[in-house]
Structure formats: C-alpha cells, structure tokens
Amino acid sequence: MSERGLRVLAVDDERPIRRFLCSLLSSRGYTVYEAETGREAVEQARISGPDVIILDLGLPDIGGVEVTRCLREWTQTPIIVLSVREGESDKVEALDAGADDYLTKPFSPGELMARIRAALRRAAGLEKGSVFTAGDLTVDLAAREVRIGDRPVQLTPTEYTLLKVLVSHAGRIMTHAQLVQAVWRGIHYEDALHILRVNVSNLRHKLEQDASRPRYITTDPGVGYRLRTEHVAAAGDSGSS
C-alpha cells in the first residue's frame, strides 16, 4: 500500500506535539488534519474521513476514551492513542473502548510509523485474508492449518480459536477482556483469564523457538497480548507472562 496521499487526523491539545506530528507525517507523504479538542476531533473525522486517527487522551473537553467511543458508533477507522498516561488501567480502558493501539509519550517516530502502517494494513484487509504469515509462522484460515516453516503444528480447538482471533487482529493489542469475550463467551471472567493465560502459554510452546522469549505472541503486561506482524526475526522482544 502506498502511503502517499493517505489522510491522518492528529488530535492533541499541545500545539508542539501537533506540529511535530504534522512535520513527521507530511514528510512521509501523508495529508494531515488537526484537532485540539474532543469535539473538534469528532467533527473533523466526519469532514475529512481520515484513514487513521492519532489521539491524545488528555483533551480539554471530552476525554480521548469518550472520543473513541463516539467514533466507534459510526466508524472503524484505526485509532492509535498517543498519551503520557502509562497506567495499565488507562491502556485497558482505551483499548476496550475501541482504540487499535496505544503508545506512550515520549515515543519513537520509527515505532509510531510502524504502528500506523500496521493499522492501515489491517484496515485494508491485507492481513485478514485466508493466509497469514509472519516470519516462519503461517496460518491458513481456510484450511485450518498452522505451520512453523515446513513443520505442521497441531493445536487444540481452543488454541486454534485463540490464534484465529489474534490473527484477525494481528499487530493490535488485544486486551484480556476482548480475548475472553471472543473465545470464552459466558465463562466467568476470572476463571477465563486463567484459562487464557494457560492457552497462550501452550501456543507459545508450540509456535516459539523459545517460549520464554516470544517473537510472535507478545505481552503488554497487565493489558493483553499482540500477534506481531513485523520484526520477528530475532527472539526475545517481550516477556512471556
């Protein structure tokens, strides 16, 4: 997908942050729209029809979480939260409200651009086809086959369902609650949370070269899990809890 001409809505009440985002994104060929309040963000999203939204949480009128909920009532445009708030509860609340990703300030421009590209690929459906690949991992959803290189991987029905959910949201942080709801509807959350962790551990032992240093299914501590789509060549990028 060409990045040139794609539209980004940058929402932040700090002018220097917006100026930096405009400079960074414009240099990559994006068309950038700005908003400094939550109400402006919702209105600008309706007017400009952005391909991706970068959203601060600490806005002066409507908080970023509420803005996300408002946007999710009528659009599935990818939302990447960019915030100084580092607490687990802030991340979980934003992601459960419908945000696609969460980066804390200060952030690496390279990481932000990688997250934007991943969000755009998801929105375009390029990673939701019948075959998903990342590194040596191949998941053929039509054939229900999973391979590491040429080696077939045998999964239980629950493990496969969990992996399928992660594949369908590849590159995005999925909170514990979102995964529990998708895989274990009707089970008490606390019970399902333990089962989720067991199944993630089992998947890692079957998919990873070193389950204690996962390359594919990575952890955002206290928040959830992400199936990585980039930079999976080297082991040891995230914890395994």
Secondary structure, DSSP 4 states (H G I P E B T S, - for coil): ---TT-EEEEE-S-HHHHHHHHHHHHHTT-EEEEESSHHHHHHHHHHH--SEEEE-S--SSS-HHHHHHHHHTT----EEEEES---HHHHHHHHHHT-SEEEESS--HHHHHHHHHHHHHHHHTTTSSSEEEETTEEEETTTTEEEETTEE----HHHHHHHHHHHHTTTS-EEHHHHHHHHSTTS-HHHHHHHHHHHHHHHHHHH-SSTTS-SSEEEETTTEEEE--S--SSS-SS---
